[in-house]
Amino acid sequence: MYHFDILPLYRTISSNLFKISLVSLIFFAVGFGAAIARSQSYRAEVLILPPSEKDLTGMILAQIPLNRADSPEIYNLLSFSSIFQKYKMNLASRTIQLDFLKQQGTDLLNDVDFTPTYSRTSSDGFSKRNRGRDFAALFTAWRLSKDKILHLPALGIGDPTISFGVESDRTTSRPYLALSVSWQDPTIAAQIANQYAEYVNAQTVMEVKDLLLAGLDLREMNIEDMISYQRKMADRSIEDHLYDLNEAIQIAKDLGLKKPTNAFGNFNIINITPPPKFFAHPNSELTPYNPSTGQKHLPLYHPGNIAKSSVISTRLTSVPPLYARGWEALEKERKALSRRSSSDFFIPNIRDLQGQLDWVRSIKPSEVVFNAAQITHSALPSTSATGYSNITVALLTAILGFVLGTIWTAIRTVR
């Protein structure tokens, strides 16, 4: 049975320690040179809070005429929290990042052969470096050219790479976002971070304005439908009342009642105005005329109030029949109703509906000014690079050289 004796190996390594150290020193020098020549990355960070009431003043005023019943989905998407959530999702959007790089990257990165392509995405749901706080994070890297075959961005080797990071703190009473941009120039990294935060704000505002426009259009359509329905109901009621007037006039003439008569009880002749509930929604119940309530207006036709034929109903003992007012007054009323070109006078809430419609039409979403987020701390150029320092890289390569030298010596000893 073969037994491996470590003592010879130890003696061989000890006798070749100078050679192993020399290899390690060579690796250290190569690693240090590579570290100096590599492209270092600098991180710039912007802190962002949800929008304040001041930031959303324009949106608050524009939303007032909206009604949740018109479209609950649109109404909810226009809430403060939804607007900030949309801003957050847009910050991490690869589509928006690419659009930003294509539109503004050429000016900011003028020394780069600029053809941005997606490189990689990494995420971190729980970050230990934040002392256990729940911190959702998403990082996206973009390779700005494809000139070099060897591409190791983590070591600063290969084509220039820019990365965007979005981290969300959801544990505090007022959650905030941290937008970070990593690039080889600290000043440009800060400029990109600040401009990208504003760029995403503008994109989010446009999307929210589109939602607001959709909500206002829907509200305008619903109000127009309500006005149209009310007018149709009023026209139908006036037609019914004109029919009642014609029958009442004929009965009054047949009975020779030119002037009002008290033969059917005491009542006062006043202007005919429909009761407030007459032109109600079709699902609501109409209240019959009741003299005991002190109502002074004679109602329009309602079952149980006024007969619609020449037969006098015996149910109308508490209400004087319409013809009792005399055909002279009835003909004047019929003439006045026939001359009206609009039935709006008989719709109690028509002015309110028209006011709402004018208000909705007066709001121009394109002119509404607001912010989707509140940038509390703009990015500043960083004084220290991210990743491993030059000395650390050199030491790691030196250790690698020592390990390789030791392995080579061990292999020689075994042989």
C-alpha positions as CSV (number, residue, x, y, z in Angstrom):
1,M,0.0,0.0,0.0
2,Y,1.4,3.4,-1.0
3,H,1.9,6.0,1.7
4,F,2.5,9.6,0.9
5,D,5.3,11.2,2.9
6,I,4.9,14.9,3.3
7,L,8.4,15.4,4.7
8,P,10.1,15.3,1.3
9,L,7.5,17.7,-0.1
10,Y,8.2,20.1,2.7
11,R,12.0,19.9,2.1
12,T,11.5,20.4,-1.6
13,I,9.4,23.5,-1.1
14,S,11.8,24.9,1.5
15,S,14.7,24.4,-0.8
16,N,12.8,26.1,-3.7
17,L,11.3,28.8,-1.6
18,F,13.4,31.4,-3.3
19,K,12.2,30.3,-6.8
20,I,8.6,30.3,-5.6
21,S,8.9,33.7,-4.1
22,L,10.5,35.0,-7.3
23,V,7.5,33.7,-9.3
24,S,5.2,35.3,-6.7
25,L,7.1,38.6,-7.1
26,I,6.8,38.5,-10.9
27,F,3.0,37.9,-10.6
28,F,2.8,40.8,-8.2
29,A,4.5,43.1,-10.6
30,V,2.4,42.0,-13.5
31,G,-0.8,42.3,-11.4
32,F,0.2,45.8,-10.2
33,G,0.9,46.9,-13.8
34,A,-2.4,45.5,-15.0
35,A,-4.2,47.2,-12.2
36,I,-2.7,50.6,-13.1
37,A,-3.5,50.1,-16.7
38,R,-7.1,49.0,-16.2
39,S,-10.1,51.3,-16.4
40,Q,-11.4,52.1,-12.9
41,S,-15.1,52.7,-12.2
42,Y,-16.5,55.6,-10.1
43,R,-20.0,55.5,-8.7
44,A,-22.3,58.5,-8.4
45,E,-25.6,58.3,-6.5
46,V,-28.8,60.3,-6.5
47,L,-31.3,60.1,-3.6
48,I,-34.9,60.4,-4.6
49,L,-38.1,60.7,-2.4
50,P,-41.8,60.4,-3.3
51,P,-43.3,63.6,-4.7
52,S,-44.6,66.1,-2.1
53,E,-47.9,67.9,-2.4
54,K,-46.1,70.8,-3.8
55,D,-44.6,68.7,-6.5
56,L,-48.1,67.3,-7.4
57,T,-50.1,70.6,-7.0
58,G,-50.9,70.7,-10.7
59,M,-51.9,67.1,-10.8
60,I,-54.1,67.4,-7.7
61,L,-56.1,70.3,-9.2
62,A,-56.4,68.5,-12.5
63,Q,-57.8,65.3,-10.9
64,I,-60.6,67.0,-8.9
65,P,-63.3,66.6,-11.6
66,L,-62.5,63.0,-12.1
67,N,-64.8,60.3,-10.8
68,R,-63.6,56.9,-9.5
69,A,-66.8,55.3,-10.9
70,D,-65.8,56.3,-14.4
71,S,-62.7,54.1,-14.4
72,P,-61.3,52.8,-11.1
73,E,-58.2,51.6,-12.8
74,I,-57.2,55.0,-14.2
75,Y,-58.2,56.7,-11.0
76,N,-55.9,54.4,-8.9
77,L,-53.0,54.8,-11.4
78,L,-53.1,58.6,-10.8
79,S,-52.6,58.3,-7.0
80,F,-49.4,59.6,-5.4
81,S,-48.1,56.2,-4.6
82,S,-48.8,54.8,-8.1
83,I,-47.0,57.8,-9.8
84,F,-43.9,57.2,-7.6
85,Q,-44.0,53.5,-8.3
86,K,-44.2,54.2,-12.1
87,Y,-41.2,56.5,-11.7
88,K,-39.3,53.7,-9.9
89,M,-40.1,51.1,-12.6
90,N,-39.0,53.6,-15.3
91,L,-35.7,54.2,-13.6
92,A,-34.9,50.4,-13.9
93,S,-36.4,50.1,-17.4
94,R,-33.8,48.9,-19.9
95,T,-35.8,50.4,-22.7
96,I,-35.7,53.9,-21.1
97,Q,-32.0,53.5,-20.2
98,L,-31.1,52.6,-23.8
99,D,-33.2,55.5,-25.1
100,F,-31.3,57.9,-22.7
101,L,-27.9,56.6,-23.8
102,K,-28.8,56.9,-27.5
103,Q,-30.2,60.4,-27.1
104,Q,-27.8,62.0,-24.6
105,G,-24.9,59.6,-24.2
106,T,-23.1,60.8,-27.4
107,D,-22.7,64.2,-25.9
108,L,-21.7,62.9,-22.4
109,L,-19.5,60.1,-23.6
110,N,-17.8,61.8,-26.5
111,D,-14.6,59.9,-26.2
112,V,-16.2,56.5,-26.6
113,D,-17.0,54.6,-29.8
114,F,-20.6,54.7,-28.9
115,T,-22.8,51.6,-29.8
116,P,-24.5,50.7,-26.5
117,T,-25.6,47.1,-26.1
118,Y,-27.2,45.3,-23.2
119,S,-24.6,43.4,-21.1
120,R,-26.1,42.0,-18.0
121,T,-28.6,42.5,-15.1
122,S,-28.2,41.5,-11.5
123,S,-30.7,41.9,-8.7
124,D,-30.5,41.9,-4.9
125,G,-33.7,41.5,-2.9
126,F,-32.2,41.7,0.6
127,S,-29.0,43.6,1.1
128,K,-26.9,42.6,4.2
129,R,-24.7,45.7,3.8
130,N,-27.7,47.8,4.9
131,R,-27.9,46.2,8.3
132,G,-30.7,43.8,7.5
133,R,-33.1,46.4,6.0
134,D,-35.3,45.3,3.2
135,F,-33.7,46.8,0.1
136,A,-34.8,45.8,-3.4
137,A,-32.1,46.4,-5.9
138,L,-31.7,46.1,-9.7
139,F,-28.4,46.8,-11.6
140,T,-28.1,46.9,-15.3
141,A,-24.8,47.1,-17.2
142,W,-24.3,48.4,-20.8
143,R,-21.4,47.6,-23.0
144,L,-20.7,50.7,-25.0
145,S,-18.6,49.1,-27.8
146,K,-17.4,45.7,-29.0
147,D,-13.8,46.3,-30.0
148,K,-12.0,44.0,-27.5
149,I,-12.2,40.2,-27.5
150,L,-11.5,39.8,-23.7
151,H,-14.2,41.6,-21.8
152,L,-14.1,41.3,-17.9
153,P,-15.8,44.5,-16.6
154,A,-15.5,43.3,-13.0
155,L,-11.7,43.6,-13.3
156,G,-11.9,46.7,-15.5
157,I,-10.7,44.7,-18.5
158,G,-12.3,45.0,-21.9
159,D,-14.7,47.5,-23.5
160,P,-16.0,50.5,-21.5
161,T,-19.1,49.6,-19.5
162,I,-21.6,51.8,-17.8
163,S,-24.1,50.5,-15.2
164,F,-27.3,51.8,-13.7
165,G,-28.5,50.7,-10.3
166,V,-31.9,51.3,-8.6
167,E,-32.2,50.5,-4.9
168,S,-35.5,50.9,-3.0
169,D,-35.7,51.3,0.8
170,R,-39.1,50.1,1.8
171,T,-38.6,49.9,5.6
172,T,-38.7,53.6,6.5
173,S,-41.9,55.6,7.0
174,R,-41.1,57.5,3.8
175,P,-39.5,55.1,1.3
176,Y,-36.8,56.5,-1.0
177,L,-34.9,55.4,-4.1
178,A,-31.2,55.5,-4.7
179,L,-30.1,55.8,-8.3
180,S,-26.5,55.0,-9.0
181,V,-24.4,55.3,-12.1
182,S,-20.9,53.7,-12.5
183,W,-18.5,55.0,-15.1
184,Q,-14.7,55.4,-15.5
185,D,-14.9,59.2,-15.1
186,P,-16.3,60.5,-11.7
187,T,-17.5,63.8,-13.1
188,I,-19.3,62.3,-16.1
189,A,-20.8,59.6,-13.8
190,A,-22.4,62.3,-11.7
191,Q,-23.6,64.2,-14.7
192,I,-25.2,61.1,-16.2
193,A,-26.9,60.2,-12.8
194,N,-28.4,63.7,-12.4
195,Q,-29.5,64.0,-16.0
196,Y,-31.0,60.4,-16.1
197,A,-33.0,61.1,-12.9
198,E,-34.5,64.2,-14.6
199,Y,-35.0,62.3,-17.9
200,V,-37.0,59.6,-16.2
201,N,-39.1,62.2,-14.4
202,A,-40.0,63.8,-17.7
203,Q,-40.8,60.4,-19.2
204,T,-43.0,59.5,-16.2
205,V,-44.8,62.8,-16.3
206,M,-45.7,62.3,-20.0
207,E,-47.1,58.8,-19.2
208,V,-49.2,60.2,-16.3
209,K,-50.5,63.0,-18.5
210,D,-51.7,60.4,-21.0
211,L,-53.5,58.7,-18.2
212,L,-55.0,62.0,-17.1
213,L,-56.1,62.8,-20.6
214,A,-57.8,59.4,-20.8
215,G,-59.6,60.0,-17.5
216,L,-60.8,63.4,-18.5
217,D,-62.0,62.2,-21.9
218,L,-64.0,59.4,-20.2
219,R,-65.4,61.9,-17.7
220,E,-66.4,64.3,-20.4
221,M,-68.2,61.5,-22.3
222,N,-70.1,60.3,-19.2
223,I,-71.3,63.9,-18.4
224,E,-72.4,64.4,-22.0
225,D,-74.3,61.1,-21.8
226,M,-76.0,62.2,-18.5
227,I,-77.0,65.5,-20.0
228,S,-78.3,63.8,-23.1
229,Y,-80.3,61.4,-21.0
230,Q,-81.8,64.1,-18.8
231,R,-82.8,66.1,-21.9
232,K,-84.5,63.1,-23.5
233,M,-86.4,62.4,-20.2
234,A,-87.4,66.1,-20.0
235,D,-88.6,66.1,-23.6
236,R,-90.7,63.0,-23.0
237,S,-92.2,64.5,-19.8
238,I,-93.1,67.7,-21.6
239,E,-94.7,65.8,-24.4
240,D,-96.8,63.9,-21.8
241,H,-97.8,67.1,-20.1
242,L,-98.8,68.7,-23.4
243,Y,-101.0,65.7,-24.0
244,D,-102.5,66.1,-20.6
245,L,-103.0,69.8,-21.3
246,N,-104.8,69.1,-24.6
247,E,-107.2,66.7,-22.9
248,A,-107.8,69.1,-19.9
249,I,-108.5,72.0,-22.3
250,Q,-111.0,70.0,-24.2
251,I,-112.7,68.9,-21.0
252,A,-112.7,72.5,-19.6
253,K,-114.3,73.7,-22.9
254,D,-116.9,71.0,-22.8
255,L,-117.8,72.0,-19.2
256,G,-117.6,75.7,-20.0
257,L,-114.8,76.3,-17.5
258,K,-112.9,79.3,-18.9
259,K,-111.7,80.5,-15.5
260,P,-110.5,78.5,-12.5
261,T,-113.2,77.0,-10.3
262,N,-113.2,76.0,-6.7
263,A,-115.8,73.3,-7.2
264,F,-113.2,70.7,-6.7
265,G,-111.6,72.3,-3.6
266,N,-109.4,75.3,-2.8
267,F,-106.2,75.8,-4.7
268,N,-104.0,78.6,-6.0
269,I,-103.2,79.0,-9.6
270,I,-99.4,79.5,-9.9
271,N,-96.6,78.8,-12.4
272,I,-96.3,75.1,-13.4
273,T,-92.9,73.8,-12.3
274,P,-92.0,70.1,-12.3
275,P,-91.3,68.8,-8.8
276,P,-87.6,68.2,-8.0
277,K,-87.8,64.5,-8.2
278,F,-89.8,64.3,-11.4
279,F,-86.8,64.1,-13.7
280,A,-84.9,61.6,-11.6
281,H,-82.9,58.6,-12.7
282,P,-85.1,55.9,-14.1
283,N,-84.1,53.6,-11.3
284,S,-85.4,55.9,-8.6
285,E,-89.1,56.1,-7.5
286,L,-91.2,59.2,-8.3
287,T,-93.1,60.6,-5.3
288,P,-96.8,61.2,-6.0
289,Y,-98.2,64.7,-5.3
290,N,-99.3,65.1,-1.6
291,P,-101.1,68.4,-0.6
292,S,-100.3,67.7,3.1
293,T,-96.6,68.4,2.5
294,G,-97.2,72.0,1.7
295,Q,-96.1,71.6,-1.9
296,K,-97.4,74.7,-3.8
297,H,-96.4,73.5,-7.4
298,L,-98.8,71.4,-9.3
299,P,-96.9,68.3,-10.5
300,L,-96.7,67.1,-14.0
301,Y,-98.3,63.8,-14.9
302,H,-97.7,61.0,-12.4
303,P,-99.9,57.9,-12.0
304,G,-102.3,58.7,-9.2
305,N,-102.2,62.5,-9.6
306,I,-103.7,63.4,-13.0
307,A,-106.0,61.4,-15.3
308,K,-104.6,61.0,-18.8
309,S,-108.1,60.5,-20.4
310,S,-111.4,62.3,-20.5
311,V,-112.6,60.0,-17.8
312,I,-112.4,61.7,-14.4
313,S,-110.7,59.3,-12.0
314,T,-112.4,58.8,-8.6
315,R,-109.0,58.5,-7.0
316,L,-108.3,62.2,-7.4
317,T,-110.4,63.3,-4.5
318,S,-107.6,65.1,-2.8
319,V,-106.2,66.8,-5.9
320,P,-108.2,69.2,-8.1
321,P,-108.3,67.9,-11.7
322,L,-106.2,69.8,-14.3
323,Y,-109.2,71.1,-16.2
324,A,-110.4,72.8,-13.1
325,R,-107.9,75.6,-13.8
326,G,-110.0,76.6,-16.8
327,W,-109.1,76.4,-20.5
328,E,-107.9,80.0,-20.7
329,A,-105.0,79.4,-18.3
330,L,-104.3,76.0,-19.7
331,E,-104.0,77.3,-23.2
332,K,-101.5,79.9,-22.1
333,E,-99.4,77.2,-20.5
334,R,-99.6,75.0,-23.6
335,K,-98.6,77.9,-25.7
336,A,-95.7,78.7,-23.5
337,L,-94.4,75.1,-23.4
338,S,-94.8,74.8,-27.2
339,R,-92.6,77.9,-27.8
340,R,-89.7,76.5,-25.8
341,S,-86.8,75.4,-28.0
342,S,-85.0,73.7,-25.1
343,S,-86.1,71.5,-22.2
344,D,-83.1,72.5,-20.0
345,F,-85.4,74.7,-17.8
346,F,-87.1,71.6,-16.6
347,I,-83.9,69.8,-15.6
348,P,-83.0,70.7,-12.0
349,N,-79.3,69.9,-12.2
350,I,-78.6,70.9,-15.7
351,R,-76.5,73.9,-14.7
352,D,-74.4,71.8,-12.4
353,L,-73.8,69.2,-15.1
354,Q,-72.9,71.9,-17.7
355,G,-70.5,73.5,-15.2
356,Q,-68.8,70.1,-14.7
357,L,-68.5,69.7,-18.4
358,D,-67.0,73.1,-18.9
359,W,-64.5,72.4,-16.1
360,V,-63.4,69.1,-17.6
361,R,-63.0,70.7,-21.0
362,S,-60.9,73.6,-19.6
363,I,-58.2,71.2,-18.3
364,K,-55.3,70.7,-20.7
365,P,-53.1,67.8,-19.5
366,S,-50.3,69.1,-21.7
367,E,-50.2,72.3,-19.7
368,V,-50.3,70.6,-16.2
369,V,-47.0,71.1,-14.4
370,F,-45.9,68.5,-11.7
371,N,-43.1,66.2,-10.8
372,A,-43.3,62.4,-10.4
373,A,-40.5,62.4,-7.8
374,Q,-38.5,64.6,-5.5
375,I,-34.7,64.6,-5.9
376,T,-33.3,65.4,-2.5
377,H,-29.6,64.9,-3.1
378,S,-28.0,65.3,-6.5
379,A,-25.0,63.2,-7.5
380,L,-21.5,64.5,-6.9
381,P,-18.2,63.3,-8.4
382,S,-16.7,60.5,-6.3
383,T,-13.2,60.7,-5.1
384,S,-12.6,57.0,-4.8
385,A,-13.0,54.2,-7.4
386,T,-15.2,51.2,-6.8
387,G,-13.9,47.6,-6.9
388,Y,-10.5,46.4,-5.8
389,S,-7.7,48.8,-5.3
390,N,-4.4,48.5,-7.3
391,I,-2.6,47.1,-4.3
392,T,-5.3,44.5,-3.7
393,V,-5.2,43.3,-7.3
394,A,-1.4,43.1,-7.1
395,L,-1.5,41.1,-3.8
396,L,-4.1,38.7,-5.2
397,T,-2.0,38.0,-8.3
398,A,1.1,37.6,-6.0
399,I,-0.8,35.0,-4.0
400,L,-1.8,33.3,-7.2
401,G,1.8,33.2,-8.3
402,F,2.9,31.7,-4.9
403,V,0.1,29.0,-5.2
404,L,1.1,28.1,-8.7
405,G,4.8,27.9,-7.8
406,T,4.0,25.7,-4.9
407,I,1.8,23.4,-7.0
408,W,4.6,23.1,-9.6
409,T,7.1,22.2,-6.9
410,A,4.8,19.6,-5.4
411,I,4.2,18.0,-8.8
412,R,8.0,17.7,-9.3
413,T,8.4,16.1,-5.9
414,V,5.7,13.5,-6.5
415,R,7.3,12.6,-9.8
